[in-house]
């Protein structure tokens, strides 16, 4: 089981909520349904495809345009092809075939202005996509998957038997799909959107179409709503339609706990082991939480710093530069993690031999941390200590001495004379030698 390749997958969302035929009442919930489905499926973190791979046909009455864009998406799809319809389902002809209404469809004669389901199905089955999914949220949609269709149902079902195909409908054979008063979406799609947005408590990391079908069936049965139907061939039921956001919420605290343990492992001397564990955690966080999640960014930060601690400060600095840009963009320049990334970058640049650049970064960072955190905050004092050390190594001994004297006084007052950080500052000050003398 895996998520589809977003670049090799295509989604087509067809919705008809406004109709010219007075016998076809407008469906006010369809526009919001299609719009929100598009937002869910193209979500940068949890979605399936980028926006340009999601075709939205909302209240488009030109059957030629609908057919052309449907065929184009079907021909382009290589991994997943998902076609979703929301609107009125109409039945016509001696075989009582299903037609998907468009804005100019006629209730009495749907054959001439509607999207015939058989044509939609053919376009999907002709696609070379590895997995094909059709979702119908309309009245009578169950006709495409039940054995009781009039006029040769067995033959119709056999024509669906193409490996990798899954059909999901919002209602039984002769049931009417519902839009409930006060709800923004159709009954079926609204509950599907909720599952995709909120996740499934107790569910797996990835939500397959079968997971969603089973939960939807249970939910809609309990609410007395039309029960959805499905038809799958072989592995099609394993198609994943997104990450389970409830799983991500549950996994987040455990992953944070593992990060803290890895950081402590590094601080106790095993930076190599810490970096290996942080790589594993980062892979999980990127997959479950998303690349832009604050926790994922923080693991990138500590992974880079652990590589520096393990003896490769140049690689640490290389990783920290783009991370700092991401932190600044996503969290803001004054966020605590952005400030920490600046400090980690300076530390590793200094250890890699770029002391002058490290000093330049630390000077500005000291001013920013004093402004944001306060001049006596432990992190501000830490930045002052690092600046003093790097200044001493560049030959600016007198400035380093002045900073360390100030630091010793502040730490004695704030932390106490015997605190390890106070002792460390006092030792570094003594290591500069007597005032006016040589180092």
Secondary structure, 3 states (H helix, E strand, C coil): CCECCHHHCEEEEEECCCCCCCCCCCCHHHHHHHHHHHHHHCCCCCCCCCHHHEEEEECCCCHHHHHHHHHHHHHHCCCEEEEEEECCEEEECCCCEEEECCCCCCCCCHHHCCEEHHHHHHHHHCCCCCEEEEEEECCCHHHHCCCCCCCCHHHHHHHHCCCCEEEEECCCCCCCCCCCCCCCCCHHHHHHHHHHHHCCCCCCCEEEHHHHHHHHHHHHHHCCCCCCEEEECHHHHHCEEEECHHHHHHHHHHHHHHHHHHHHHHHCCCHHHHHHHHHHHHHHHHHHCCCCCHHHHHHHHHHHHHHHHCCCHHHHHHHHHHHHHHHHHHHCCCCHHHHHHHHHHHHHHHHCCCHHHHHHHHHHHHHHHHHHCCCCCHHHHHHHHHHHHHHHHCCCHHHHHHHHHHHHHHHHHHCCCCCHHHHHHHHHHHHCCCCCCCC
